[in-house]
Amino acid sequence: MCEICNKTPCDTRCPNAINEPVCYCAECGAELCAGENAYILDGEAYCEDCINSNAISYLEFFADMEVKELEK
């Protein structure tokens, strides 16, 4: 577990993260890297933090959510 972000693997915003971004969160702009889950709503990728903090509002607007592991 990383001593800075307390996650394994490191959060994409952590200075110890080594992954190249595949895409960016449509809400907050966080880098989404290969091996992470992205929440795809209406063709846009969202990070887990944004989904967790805005789950009800997203679910009200987007009925078809897909969760998939990102690949390079």
N, C-alpha and C positions, 0 to 999 in steps of 0.2 A: 504494500500500500504506500502511496506517495505521501511524504511528510508535509508537502505543501497543500495539495488539494484533497488529501484523504480519500482518494479513489484509486481503483485498479481496473482498467488502465487509467492513466491520468485524464482529467477533464481537459477538453480541448483548449480551454482558457489558461491552463496551468503552464508555467514556463518549462516544466519538465516534459511536456507532451512532445512526441516526436513524429506524429502522423501528419501527412499533408492533407489539407481539407479537400473533401470530395465536393461539398456544396456548403451553403450557409443557411442558417435558420432564417426563415422569412419574417419572424417576429423580432428577434433580438440581434440577429447577425452573427451569432456564434458559429465558429467553424464546426462542421460535421465531417468527421474523418472515417476512413474505411474501418470496419469492425464495430462501429457504433450503430445504434438503432436510430433511424429517422422516422418521424411520424409524418406520413404523406397525407395532406388534406387538400383536396381540390387541386392536385398537381404541385403543391408547394411543400417543401420539407420544413419540419419544425423540430427543435430539440426537445429532449425529455423535460427539462426544467420549464420551458414555456408551456408545454402540454399540461404538466402538473399544476402550474399556477393559474392556467386559464381554461382548465378542462371543461367546465360547464359551458362557457361561452363558445368554445370550439365545437362542442358536441351539438349545440343548438343550431349552428350554421352548417356543419358538415356531417352528413349522415354516413358517408362512406370513407372511413379512415383506414389506411393501410399502414402496418408497421413492418419495416423491412430492414435487414442488416445491409449497410452500405458496402459496396465494393468499388475498387479503383477502376 
